[in-house]
Amino acid sequence: MPETASKAITPAVETGSSANRVRFENVGMRYGVGREVLRNISFQLDPGSFHFLTGPSGAGKTSLLKLLYLAHRPSRGVIEIFGQDVAQLPRKRLPALRRRIGVVFQDFRLLNHLTALENVALPLRLAGGKSSQITGHVRELLSWVGLDDRMDATPPTLSGGEQQRVAIARAVIARPDILIADEPTGNVDPHMSRRLLHLFAELNKLGTTIVLATHDLSLLERFSANLLRLENGELVGNSASSDPVARGLVGDASVPAAPSGSSSAPAAAHAGPPADASDVQPSGRQQAD
């Protein structure tokens, strides 16, 4: 495997730190006309910070992530992302914001007719990158996550853990300004879990703000990071850590340290929510949190 993960991640476009801040103020969210599944949510994510999002099943974690990756609008309150109040933003301006957000979905959302390599390359191709540059970056990153011999396989032939690693590689390949990950280590063994956390830490060191939802208490115990905790749709814990998650990961002998690198491939959109996802207001059951 390559020694570094970071040099396989393409450089992001530099933006002002204040413009990259995420702010929620008294946010509420409901599906259709049902009760609010999130109530009075207020917090701030500073640029380049790393946060674990935790809480029991049904607490509202997935709903909060939907707000963060702009798949749903709040029913009330203010959500400010990249200096924009997304609740008031015209629909036609949302795709440009989504292109700066990488998402690791719990159900992967890979395109079954594309190979693993093609799925990961898609964000860079949509941004107009050169094939010669794209292929090298994608192959290196897939190799780093242990998929050297599965690059030409399609998602239906991959195991759950392999699909998860493809989804993670797709989300991080373009070095997004914000990365949202919903249970990204849920289908992999402990060694690969630590390795993937190291990849996230490398991305975080390069300036990406990361929110990682997890039920895995061992991650919370092993690595220091900011912690957001939800219970019954309310934020009951918002603790800051002075010891970034990257320090704990780099010090882990089972995960090779990866010095920062750079490449000439362009920043790009992630293969995330559909262009009109934020205006879909489902009236049926919400996805389990």
C-alpha positions in Angstrom: 0.0 0.0 0.0 1.1 3.6 -0.5 2.7 5.1 2.6 0.6 8.2 2.4 -3.1 8.9 2.1 -3.0 12.7 1.9 -1.2 13.0 -1.4 -4.0 11.0 -3.0 -6.4 13.7 -1.9 -6.8 16.6 -4.3 -6.2 20.2 -3.0 -9.2 22.3 -2.2 -9.7 25.8 -3.2 -8.6 28.1 -0.4 -11.4 30.2 1.2 -11.7 32.5 4.1 -12.0 30.8 7.4 -15.0 32.8 8.6 -16.8 31.8 5.4 -16.3 28.1 6.1 -17.8 28.3 9.6 -21.0 26.3 10.2 -23.6 27.8 12.6 -26.9 26.5 13.8 -29.2 28.8 15.9 -32.4 27.6 17.5 -32.9 25.1 14.7 -36.0 22.9 14.5 -36.8 20.2 11.9 -39.8 18.1 11.2 -40.8 15.7 8.4 -44.0 16.9 6.7 -46.6 17.9 9.3 -45.3 15.6 12.0 -43.7 16.5 15.3 -40.3 18.1 15.4 -37.5 15.5 15.3 -35.0 18.2 16.2 -35.7 21.0 18.6 -33.7 24.2 19.5 -30.4 23.0 18.1 -27.6 25.6 18.5 -23.9 25.0 17.9 -21.0 26.3 15.8 -18.4 24.3 13.9 -15.2 26.2 13.4 -13.2 25.7 10.2 -10.9 22.8 10.3 -12.5 21.3 13.5 -13.2 17.6 14.1 -16.5 16.5 15.8 -18.0 13.2 16.8 -21.8 13.1 16.7 -23.3 10.6 19.0 -26.5 9.6 20.8 -28.9 6.7 21.1 -30.9 5.3 18.1 -33.7 7.7 17.3 -32.0 10.7 18.9 -31.9 12.6 15.6 -28.4 12.1 14.3 -29.3 11.3 10.8 -31.7 14.2 10.6 -29.0 16.6 11.8 -26.7 15.2 9.2 -29.3 15.8 6.5 -29.4 19.5 7.5 -25.6 19.7 7.4 -25.3 18.2 3.9 -28.3 20.3 2.6 -30.6 17.4 1.9 -33.4 19.0 4.0 -34.3 22.5 5.1 -35.0 23.4 8.8 -38.6 24.1 9.8 -37.3 27.0 11.8 -34.1 28.7 13.0 -30.9 29.7 11.2 -28.4 27.5 9.5 -25.4 29.3 8.2 -23.0 27.4 6.0 -20.2 29.0 3.9 -21.6 32.4 4.9 -25.1 31.6 3.5 -28.4 31.3 5.4 -29.4 28.0 3.7 -33.0 28.2 5.0 -33.5 31.3 2.9 -31.2 30.5 0.0 -32.9 30.1 -3.5 -32.9 26.5 -4.6 -30.8 27.2 -7.7 -27.9 28.2 -5.5 -27.8 25.1 -3.3 -25.8 22.8 -5.8 -22.8 25.1 -5.6 -22.7 24.7 -1.8 -23.2 21.0 -2.0 -20.2 20.6 -4.2 -18.1 21.7 -1.3 -19.4 19.0 1.1 -18.3 15.4 1.0 -20.8 12.8 2.3 -20.3 9.2 3.4 -23.8 7.8 3.5 -24.8 4.9 5.8 -26.3 3.1 2.8 -23.3 4.0 0.6 -25.3 5.2 -2.5 -22.8 3.9 -5.0 -23.7 3.7 -8.7 -24.1 0.0 -9.5 -23.2 0.2 -13.2 -19.9 1.8 -12.5 -16.7 0.1 -11.1 -15.2 1.0 -7.8 -12.6 3.1 -9.5 -15.3 4.9 -11.7 -17.4 5.7 -8.6 -14.5 7.3 -6.8 -13.4 9.2 -9.9 -16.8 10.6 -10.6 -16.5 13.8 -8.5 -13.3 14.7 -10.3 -14.6 13.9 -13.7 -17.7 16.1 -13.1 -15.3 18.9 -12.3 -13.5 18.5 -15.6 -10.3 16.9 -14.3 -7.8 15.3 -16.7 -8.2 11.5 -17.0 -4.4 10.9 -16.6 -4.4 12.8 -13.3 -7.7 11.4 -12.0 -6.8 7.7 -12.5 -3.5 8.0 -10.5 -5.1 9.7 -7.5 -8.1 7.3 -7.4 -5.9 4.2 -7.7 -3.6 5.4 -4.9 -6.5 6.1 -2.6 -8.3 2.8 -3.3 -5.1 1.0 -2.7 -4.6 2.8 0.6 -8.0 1.7 1.9 -7.2 -1.9 0.9 -9.0 -2.3 -2.4 -6.0 -2.9 -4.7 -7.6 -5.9 -6.3 -11.2 -4.6 -6.3 -10.9 -1.4 -8.3 -12.6 -2.9 -11.4 -15.4 -4.6 -9.4 -19.0 -3.1 -9.4 -20.8 -2.5 -6.1 -23.1 -5.5 -6.3 -20.0 -7.8 -6.3 -18.4 -6.0 -3.3 -19.0 -6.8 0.4 -20.6 -4.3 2.7 -17.2 -3.3 4.1 -15.7 -2.9 0.6 -18.6 -0.7 -0.5 -18.2 1.4 2.6 -14.5 2.0 1.8 -15.4 2.9 -1.8 -18.0 5.4 -0.5 -15.4 6.9 1.9 -12.8 7.3 -0.9 -15.4 9.0 -3.1 -16.3 11.4 -0.4 -12.7 12.5 0.4 -11.0 12.3 -3.0 -11.7 16.0 -3.8 -10.8 17.2 -0.3 -14.1 18.9 0.5 -14.4 21.9 2.8 -16.8 19.9 5.0 -17.0 16.1 5.4 -20.1 14.5 6.8 -19.8 10.8 7.6 -22.7 8.6 8.9 -21.3 5.5 10.7 -18.3 5.3 8.3 -16.6 2.4 10.3 -19.7 0.4 10.9 -18.9 -2.4 8.4 -15.1 -2.8 8.8 -12.8 -4.6 11.2 -11.0 -2.7 14.0 -7.7 -2.4 12.1 -9.4 -0.9 9.0 -11.5 1.3 11.3 -8.4 2.9 12.7 -6.9 3.2 9.2 -10.0 5.1 8.0 -10.0 7.3 11.0 -6.4 8.2 10.1 -7.5 9.1 6.6 -10.1 11.4 8.1 -7.5 12.9 10.4 -5.2 13.6 7.5 -8.1 15.4 5.7 -8.8 17.3 8.9 -5.1 18.4 9.1 -5.4 19.7 5.5 -8.3 22.0 6.7 -11.5 20.0 6.2 -14.2 20.3 8.9 -15.4 16.8 9.8 -18.5 15.6 11.5 -18.5 11.8 12.1 -21.7 10.2 13.5 -21.0 7.0 15.4 -22.3 4.5 17.9 -18.8 3.1 18.4 -17.9 4.0 21.9 -14.3 2.7 21.4 -13.7 5.5 18.9 -14.8 8.1 21.4 -12.6 6.6 24.1 -9.6 6.1 21.9 -9.5 9.5 20.1 -9.9 12.9 21.5 -12.2 15.2 19.5 -15.1 17.7 19.9 -18.3 15.8 20.9 -21.9 16.6 20.0 -24.5 14.5 21.7 -28.2 14.3 20.8 -31.0 12.8 22.9 -34.7 12.9 22.0 -34.0 15.5 19.3 -32.2 17.9 21.5 -28.5 18.7 21.8 -27.5 17.7 25.4 -23.7 17.8 25.0 -21.3 20.0 23.1 -17.8 19.6 24.4 -14.6 20.9 22.9 -11.3 19.1 23.1 -7.9 20.7 23.2 -6.3 17.6 21.7 -7.3 17.1 18.1 -8.2 13.7 16.9 -5.3 13.8 14.5 -2.8 13.6 17.4 -4.3 10.4 18.8 -4.3 8.8 15.3 -0.8 9.8 14.3 0.4 8.3 17.6 -1.3 5.0 16.8 1.5 2.6 15.7 -1.0 0.4 13.8 -1.7 3.3 11.4 1.1 4.6 9.3 1.7 8.4 9.6 0.9 10.2 6.4 2.6 13.6 5.9 0.7 16.2 4.0 1.1 16.3 0.3 -0.3 18.0 -2.7 -1.3 17.2 -6.3 -2.3 19.0 -9.4 -5.8 17.5 -9.7 -8.7 20.0 -9.3 -11.1 20.3 -6.4 -14.4 18.8 -7.3 -17.9 18.1 -6.3 -18.8 14.9 -4.3 -21.3 12.4 -5.6 -23.7 13.3 -2.8 -27.3 14.3 -2.6 -29.3 14.9 -5.8 -29.5 18.5 -7.0 -33.0 19.1 -5.7 -32.7 17.0 -2.4 -33.0 20.0 -0.1 -36.5 20.7 -1.3 -37.8 17.2 -0.7 -40.0 17.1 2.4 -40.8 13.5 3.1 -44.1 12.9 4.9 -43.6 9.2 5.6 -41.2 7.6 8.1 -37.9 9.3 8.6 -34.7 7.4 8.3 -33.6 5.7 11.5 -31.1 7.7 13.5 
